[in-house]
Amino acid sequence: MTKKPEEWFKQAAYDLKTAEVMLENKRFIYAVFMCHLAIEKALKGPLSI
């Protein structure tokens, strides 16, 4: 079952918000990791059509 692009973008936005929280709490490695996940999901969204 393929996810809709909107779902990928929704998850990417959630991961980016999580990265912001990690950054505010000086959890830099996790902030970078969450940014990485957000980018992957945002790029995967248009490809899941």
GIBEL-V347851 format. One record per residue. N is the residue number from 1. OMEGA is omega in whole degrees, -180 to 180 (999 if undefined). BURIAL is 1 if it has 9 or more other ideal C-beta (glycine too) atoms within 8 Angstrom, else 0. Layout:
n: {N/N}
omega: {OMEGA/OMEGA}
burial: {BURIAL/BURIAL}
This chain:
n: {1/2/3/4/5/6/7/8/9/10/11/12/13/14/15/16/17/18/19/20/21/22/23/24/25/26/27/28/29/30/31/32/33/34/35/36/37/38/39/40/41/42/43/44/45/46/47/48/49}
omega: {-179/178/176/179/-179/179/177/-180/178/179/178/179/178/179/179/177/176/178/178/179/178/179/178/-179/177/175/-167/-179/180/177/179/180/180/175/178/179/-180/179/179/-177/179/178/-179/-179/-179/-178/-175/-179/999}
burial: {0/0/0/0/1/0/0/1/1/0/1/1/1/0/1/1/0/1/1/1/0/1/1/0/0/0/0/0/0/1/1/1/0/1/1/0/1/1/1/0/1/1/0/1/1/0/0/1/0}
